[in-house]
């Protein structure tokens, strides 16, 4: 019988992303997509430091519009992952710049 191993760190991260998406999606009826209101709640609760540091009050509206590739006014999981991936890339780039400037 095969041994059931604990999830890896990467697997736990994927599970967490799915859980966060599911926690925020569906408050407005469709549990497969984030409405604009759900997106704003997600941004303010899960990415509050990012949101609070924005000087432009329209930045979240523009982000939602840019992420909404099919222009249905909602974000599906793929569109949500584009946001997460973009933020991860920006954080990684910042990390690389700071480590390279220290050398």
Rosetta blueprint (number, residue, H / E / L):
1 X L
2 X L
3 X L
4 X L
5 X L
6 X L
7 X L
8 X L
9 X H
10 X H
11 X H
12 X H
13 X H
14 X H
15 X H
16 X H
17 X H
18 X H
19 X H
20 X H
21 X H
22 X H
23 X H
24 X H
25 X L
26 X L
27 X L
28 X L
29 X L
30 X L
31 X L
32 X L
33 X E
34 X E
35 X E
36 X H
37 X H
38 X H
39 X H
40 X H
41 X H
42 X H
43 X H
44 X H
45 X H
46 X H
47 X L
48 X H
49 X H
50 X H
51 X H
52 X H
53 X L
54 X L
55 X L
56 X L
57 X L
58 X L
59 X H
60 X H
61 X H
62 X H
63 X H
64 X H
65 X H
66 X H
67 X H
68 X L
69 X L
70 X L
71 X L
72 X L
73 X L
74 X E
75 X E
76 X E
77 X H
78 X H
79 X H
80 X H
81 X H
82 X H
83 X H
84 X H
85 X H
86 X H
87 X H
88 X H
89 X H
90 X H
91 X H
92 X H
93 X H
94 X H
95 X H
96 X H
97 X H
98 X H
99 X H
100 X H
101 X H
102 X L
103 X L
